[in-house]
Amino acid sequence: MARILIAADHEMIRHGLRELLEQRERWEVCAEASNGREAVELAGKLRPHVVLLDLAMPAMNGFEATRRIKEALPNTEVLILSMHEAENFVQEALEAGALGYLLKSDAGRHITAAVEALCQHNPYFTGIVQRTMLNTYLAAQASAETEPSLDQCSTREREVIQLLAEGRTSKGVSVHLDISTKTAETHRATIFKKLGVHSVAELVRFAVRNRVIDP
């Protein structure tokens, strides 16, 4: 028997979800909560397999409630119900520990499939949320591909990048590498051009991103 906890501040939403879920054999809605704090307390007492959690609730929002439920009950899965499809909402829900994210407008069609997936510890996302996440991923990949790479720099230039990022001046670089100050300055200018940076501060950020130095 799969035990399901429904947490939403509107009674009609809770009632509608209960009716949909209890049509399935071996599924039991073990409790209902009207706010986030109550959801956390009931989850701790009843240890449900799945918690359906409205993102916007009084007393404690869905993000915080998810974090607390997952901290106390790692094997309980949380399915977020939300009217927001923006990537930052989905990302925060995932970071809080939710395994599923379902738009309220899709709940009638997808709630059964979503709960079934989470009962098996598999993720479930509304189609439009999946597309949003994919588009965000592809945009990040494209951005990473267009960012200058260390591969564009020679071995000596990579040495200079590390020294500059560590705070050395051109003179300090010249002393460390046993080259003239003019040569060190030439390397610096070439590096700035190749990497598209305009200051040492930007170079430091590039070096941290590319693990040349530790932050």
Phi, psi and omega in degrees: 000123178271123179264132185234132176252129179254127179233110178204147185278346179261124183299323181296322178295315179299316181297317180296318179294319179301315181299318180295316186286322184281001171286340180274135176294146176067019171245133181228126171279105188279340180189164174233143178235144182257356176208169185295320181296318178296324178298317179296316181296315181292322178299318180297325181281319190261342178050059181291161176285322182224139173245122172270117191235117174292136183290322182259102180221153177287167177072315178200127183287169184297327179297310182292320179298319178299314180302315183290321178297315182291327177295319183277326186227080183301332183271353175274129181263145182246128174251117180276133172252126185209156173266357184259129179253000182297145185300325183293328176292315180297316182300316181293324178296317179295319179296329178287340178120000179294146179255348180218155180215117186234127176289142181300327180293341180256358188301317182301323183273332191243354188298320181295313180296322181294313180294321178299318178297313182292329176298333178261012179062035175251146181286157176212130180225140172308143183308316182292329176290320176301316180294320178299315180296319179295316180297321178296318179296315181295323178295320178294320178296317180296320179295320180294324181290330182274344179290138177305149184243155175298336180297340178286345186256147177286170179302316180296320179296324178293325175298316181294320178303312181297316182294317178296318181293334178278356175107007179283147173276174177301321178295319179296322177297317182297319179293315183295321184263359180058049175231168181286157178298323180297318179295320178298319179293325177295316176301316181300313181297319180294318179298313180303318182292315182296320185269353179069030177255158185235002180204165177295326179300317177294323178296321178298316179298320177298316182296322178292314180301324184262012173061032173285321175228161176277145179293000000 
